[in-house]
Amino acid sequence: MDAGTADSAPTEAEQRQLEKLKRQSGELIGRWDQLQRGDLATFQKMTIEGSLSTVVVPPAGRATEDAIPAH
């Protein structure tokens, strides 16, 4: 039997790692939400008030020449 297809309960070490990753992801999501509501929202408001183009960051792996043009 291939160990990668074994059907068994996670080990204690695997459970601890999962909990650690859940905490880390929760913290990072919280920081991202805070950034969006704070600094990023303020920046977007400033660009609108100043009639400036918005900053577009293309997804990872997408070439900048393929990026969506600023409005």
C-alpha positions as semicolon CSV with decimal commas, in nm:
position;residue;x (nm);y (nm);z (nm)
1;M;0,000;0,000;0,000
2;D;0,120;0,350;-0,086
3;A;0,167;0,553;0,235
4;G;0,026;0,859;0,059
5;T;-0,311;0,686;0,019
6;A;-0,337;0,532;0,367
7;D;-0,665;0,601;0,543
8;S;-0,582;0,678;0,904
9;A;-0,636;0,950;1,161
10;P;-0,386;1,235;1,168
11;T;-0,102;1,198;1,415
12;E;-0,066;1,426;1,715
13;A;0,222;1,606;1,541
14;E;0,005;1,661;1,233
15;Q;-0,277;1,797;1,450
16;R;-0,037;2,039;1,623
17;Q;0,095;2,156;1,287
18;L;-0,260;2,210;1,159
19;E;-0,347;2,421;1,464
20;K;-0,028;2,623;1,420
21;L;-0,110;2,689;1,054
22;K;-0,469;2,784;1,140
23;R;-0,342;3,042;1,392
24;Q;-0,089;3,181;1,144
25;S;-0,342;3,206;0,862
26;G;-0,594;3,371;1,095
27;E;-0,336;3,630;1,197
28;L;-0,241;3,699;0,835
29;I;-0,603;3,729;0,724
30;G;-0,663;3,970;1,011
31;R;-0,366;4,182;0,908
32;W;-0,483;4,181;0,544
33;D;-0,834;4,289;0,646
34;Q;-0,688;4,565;0,862
35;L;-0,469;4,685;0,575
36;Q;-0,764;4,691;0,336
37;R;-0,983;4,891;0,576
38;G;-0,705;5,126;0,684
39;D;-0,408;5,223;0,470
40;L;-0,542;5,086;0,142
41;A;-0,883;5,252;0,185
42;T;-0,713;5,581;0,268
43;F;-0,486;5,550;-0,035
44;Q;-0,778;5,475;-0,265
45;K;-0,970;5,773;-0,131
46;M;-0,668;5,997;-0,193
47;T;-0,635;5,875;-0,553
48;I;-1,003;5,944;-0,619
49;E;-0,990;6,290;-0,461
50;G;-0,676;6,375;-0,658
51;S;-0,812;6,233;-0,985
52;L;-0,515;5,996;-0,996
53;S;-0,497;5,660;-1,164
54;T;-0,528;5,362;-0,939
55;V;-0,240;5,125;-0,888
56;V;-0,296;4,785;-1,047
57;V;-0,091;4,492;-0,928
58;P;-0,120;4,200;-1,172
59;P;-0,164;3,851;-1,032
60;A;0,152;3,650;-0,973
61;G;0,288;3,509;-1,295
62;R;0,108;3,757;-1,516
63;A;0,334;3,977;-1,725
64;T;0,305;4,350;-1,666
65;E;0,239;4,415;-2,035
66;D;-0,074;4,199;-1,997
67;A;-0,192;4,397;-1,696
68;I;-0,524;4,572;-1,699
69;P;-0,466;4,939;-1,787
70;A;-0,534;5,203;-1,521
71;H;-0,849;5,409;-1,556
